[in-house]
Structure formats: structure tokens, C-alpha cells
Amino acid sequence: MRMNAGPVVKDVVLVGAGHAHVAVLRNFGMTPLPGVRLTLITREVDTPYSGMLPGHIAGHYAADEIHIDTGPLARFAGARLYQDEVVGLDVAGRRVICRDRPPVPYDIVSLDIGSRPNTADIPGAAEHALPVKPIDGFLPRFAALRARVLAGTSRHVLLVGAGAGGVELLLATEHRLRREVADPAALRFTLVAGSGGVLPGFPAALRARFRAVLAARGIAVEAGARVAAVEAGAITLSDGRRIAADEILWTTQAAPAAWLAETGLALDERGFLRVDAMLRATGREDVFAAGDTIAFDPAPIPRSGVYAVRAGPVLADNIRATLTGGALRPYRPQRDALYLISTGDPHAVGTRNGLVLGGRWVWRWKDWIDRRFMRRFRDLPAMPGAASGPAAGPASPLADKAALRDISAIAMRCGGCGAKVGATVLSRALGAIAPFPRPEVLVGLAAPDDAAVVDTGGPRLSVQTVDYFRAIVDDPWRFGMIAANHALGDIYAMGGEPQTALAIATVPYGLEAKVEADLSAMMDGANAVLREAGCALVGGHTSEGAELSLGFAVNGLVARDAFLRKGGLRPGDALVLTKPIGTGTLLAADMRGLARARWVQAAIRHMCVSNRRAAEVLAHHDVSAATDVTGFGLLGHLVEMTRASEVDARLILDRIPVLDGARESVGRGVFSSLQPQNVRLRRAVRDLDRAQALSDYPLLFDPQTAGGLLASVPAARAEACIAALHEAGYAAASVIGHVLARSDALEPIVLVPSEPAARPAAREAVPA
């Protein structure tokens, strides 16, 4: 995958992953603009395509088929992907205000944020109706509705709004539910069409066709009056009619995001953002917008995905022209758009320029158009990587095949796992080192552990550690959190309390304002973690370099009789793992554009979870040994513990929690760059031929970044320990094995696929 090369000169921030913005990302991926950095901020990283929503509701498409995965698309465009909700825009300061993260500065910002349900004007609608927009929120609500219908607790589904989207959605709902229930005749469906009737504004022939379809399907149509009020289980119309219903869906005219009113930008009378023919906010050259959020000043246009799709290329060209000083071109909406409206079953009716056609062939035509659109953002062309480093082409005297292979591998090193050197390389490099002996060093290189322990003469011992690695995610704020968590993990593994931290930061060469923004965001994220840990950031050192990097030298305190060692495993103890594994393969897959965004974002959230509360829970349940699972992988760190404790261990593979998507990534043969070195530790596994055939075996060697704690607790306390960890927020925590007495076998690790469910079972990690 191509990464940005050279200093950042301009920041373009795309707010929302709507139909126009995915086209902008593809455009910049196909033709990058040196010095321009794109950032996509979106509440949901899987963006639904509205044209295929009815087909999904009807059961024709799976959920992933109707969503554009913004992760690979952002990678392709060289864009940063921030999952957050935008709640404001500081136009004067050129900053995007987010709900959960620091403001994001921009040189150019573009808004494609869709719309929200217009329920505020109707009493009770916000409380008792199920809005269809935003679509990402509607899908889980529809799944719950469907479950109630299948369970027999809901029989009557009513939909308010008889535009194209409402009619299409109700027909899809009816088609699916009648085929899934035991007694289809028991279901009732009602369309509330208001004073305009069914499909207002469309040709009479199209309206007549759909009235006939609705009648043939037994769907009642209530027209002639608008909805005046909504209550639990009923609506009241303006003419006094009251219609009872179990489920009320809402597809009426949309409303803009409320925060637009606070921006100072020009809005229309309903609060939508006014834009000129170039898709610029009125009176601004640095704010663009498209999609449902705009009021197009040259002439009103429908709020339909058809128009947003067509606006995408113009938006991309005009952003590019603004950056380069070129001429902008106007967006010219089609005068009569093609509408293809499905009827739930594989049948559709189309209209354009007054012509109306229908049949199964129209459905196939619509299906072909929709799938072709989705392929544009899934089947992305391979792009060459940015040139960097010394030349090593075929003409180089050093470019033998082995050297070329190694150089290629170095170029794709993931940088995660704490960017550790492999265990064998590290042990060989340090093997000849003879540190000066000091009696106050209780734990050091002579008997290494997660951190050094030094007796400073006080009531508590000093615990000291250092970690440093380059950015493994493209969000400096999140990276700061991950780096701090990773460094603090060693202190918690030793049973210590973090006290102070010194930062070591490297920032890429670039414009002062850009460097300052990234450094500020990174340190803000790191300090949030340090503050939560009660650890004071007391100073540090910053330098310039090729890549954004961060580390910490952390000092902690631990009671003299309470510090933990890797060598404290006791036969009979239960082995507890507090967080799921899989970050190494997911980060590697993300680099290659092969990981779904929701997998990567869930992994990032897990890396941002502190081990502090887990350490407290383990201490309360008589923990005897602990380590944090990082670069050497779960197996590597367990081997360290068994060697230091002179015991064996049994791992139960189906008890080991795994991050969502990690199995799929490993199944595609995608591994972290540190994995091959970790796999050398397979010689510690007994009955290796059988073990290698077990499910999840490769994940045992997957290097982790900011991983969980691996600890031993008495077997009698294991169940209570796991329950307490779950209560503390570590939903994936599990007993993953047991400590065994040392045997005569050379290999200390025994792998088994499963054990009876008498002991606490592992939970699959669920994205937060």
C-alpha cells in the first residue's frame, strides 16, 4: 500500500463517509497530490449504500454487501481514518470539533454527513417511532423489530412517509416478514401517505403501478392527512383518525444536523447548509459540502443518493483545484434522474423523462448498477508504494535474491508489537553484556523481567521500564494512548503503581504548524492515559525523524513484599488472560488494505484499554506471577514464565480470546513482520505435529501491542477472578489454561483444543 511521502503541506478533512466522500477518497487514491494529507472522520466505518438498503431488508443482500468498508479505501487514498462523531465546526480556527477526541485542524474541510430524522415537529415521534435515517442506526433497530415479529409479539407494521424510500422499504419489509412467519395472513402492513398520496411528484403511471402493487400485497394506504401525534402503539392523524400499530417506521422529510446552526455558516430556512454551484459553503473557499446536508443555491435538488453519487467527482475536482490554484467547475445536477424502485421481490419499476418500465429485468438492471457502484470501492487497483530508502534494484551489486527479499520485508514491517527486536536476536545481543554490579539492583539484566526493580532504601521499591516504537495507527491521538498503555503494562505486570514518566518523541520533518498539531494530539492522548493511571508526565525529549514515534521511560513503586516476577507460577494455578490477542495480524492486514475497518477500530479500542484495573483485580485474587503480553506473543511470554518458574503449562486453545477479524486475517496468510521470529519458539511445544494442526495455533505467536496481562491465580479463585474482570470491563478475560508440575519432557507447553465447560469459558471479543 502507498503511504504518504514527504512533509504535509495541506490538510483536507472529510467529515462523514457519504456517497460523495467515498468518491473523493477514490479520486485521491488514483491520483495522489503530494503534500496533501486527507483525514476521514466518520461515526461508522462501514458506510451503507442507500440504494441497496431495501434489497438487504428484503433478504437479497447480506449486510457486508451493502456497506463500503472505509478502512481499505482510506488506505488506498493515503488518508487517516478517525472513528468519531463530529459535533461542531470552528470555522474561524479551522478546526473540526469531535465528541470524544481533540479538535482536528484543517486547511480545507468537506461535509457529507447525511441527515437526521425529522421527528422534532411531531409530538411523540422521537420517543415512539423507528427512524430510517441514519441507516447505520436503523439496521439494528430493524433486526429487533424482525425478532419481535418472528416471536409473535408484533403483528402490525406501519410506515409513515410514502416517498420512493418509504414505499420501497415497506414493500421490502412485507416481502421478508411474510416469508419468515408461520402465519403470513396474521401480519398487517399500513402505509401512511399524507396529503400527497403515494409517490408524490412521480409520473402518474408509476404511481398507479405502485398503488396496484400495494393493494395486491394487502398493504393498507392511509392518505389525505398528515401525522399529528405519535404514541406508544398508535398514531393520530390531523383529521382525528387514530391508527393502532405494533411497529411505527418513520421515513418523512429529513432534518439537518443540529450543530450546523452553531457554525456561523449560511443556512437555508430549514437549517441545511447553503452551497454554491462549486459545492462550496456560501461565502467560503475552505468549506465544501455535498449530499443530504446541503441546500443547493443554484436550484433545489432532491435529497437522494442519486445526486450525491454524481456530486462526488465534481467535489473531488474542486477540492483539488482549490489546493493547486486551478479553476473550479460547477456541479450540474441531472434534470431528470433515473429512479429504479424495487417492490421487495426481485422486481422493480423504473422511470426517467416520463417513461415508466417495470419487470424482473428492471430489478436485474438495478442490481447490476448497484453492484458495479460497490465494486468501485472494493476492487481497488494496486498502486505502487512511495519510493524511500536506498536504491536496491537489479543493477545494485547487493541486490541478490535474498537481499531483495529481505529489503522488501523490511519495507512492510508493521512497527507494532512495541517494534520489538525478536527474542532470539535480543538474547544473543545482550548475552555478552556485563552490567556494572550494584547491590540495590534487585531485578536487572542478570535475571531480566518485565521491568527492573531497584531498592532505593525507602518503604517501597522502584520499578523502572522503557518502551518506544513508531506509529502503528494513523491517528496520533490514539497512538499516544496506545504507546502510554504499552509502557505502563510492564509496571502493572510487576505489581507496581506508576509514578512518573519521561516521554521520548520523534516527529516527522514538516511545516511547524503540522508538526505541532500532530505532536499535540499524540501527547494529549498519552497524557490522558497517564493521568488515569495516576502517573505524572515529568518531562522528556523530542527530535525530528522520518516517522512519528513515541515512547516512555516509566518509574513505578511497589511494596517490598508485593512485586511480581515471571517466575512465580505454581503447579495447579489457573492461567488468566485479561485481553484478546490478534493485534499483530490485524495491523499487518490493515497496512496491506486487507482488514475490515471495524476489525481494526475494535483492535485499536482494545489497545487503548488500560491494564490498571485488571492488575488490581488480579492482586485481589492472590496472583502469584504476571507478565504483559506484547511483542513475543502469547506463547513466547508463557515460555518465559515457565522457564523462570521451572514448571510446565497447558493451554486450552478454544478458551483463548481472539479479536474479531484476526482469524480471517491469519487465514489469508497475513502475519506481523515479527511472527517468523516468534515461531522459532515452537520447539517449546510438546507433540508439535499434532499441535500445529489445531485451530488458532498460528495466533499463539502473534505479537501484541498494549496487550493484556497473563497471570496465574489459585484454581479455587479463578472463577471469581474472571467474574471480577468482566465486571471491571475486560469482557474477553478468560482462564486459558493451567500450570503443571515440571515433567521430564523437554517441551514445557502442552496444547489442547478444548476442555469441558466446567471452568470459566472464554468469550469471543466483541467490538466496542
Summary of the structure (lengths in Angstrom):
residues: 768
radius of gyration: 29.5
end to end distance: 27.4
largest distance: 93.9
contacts: 2676
relative contact order: 0.09
helix: 37%
strand: 24%
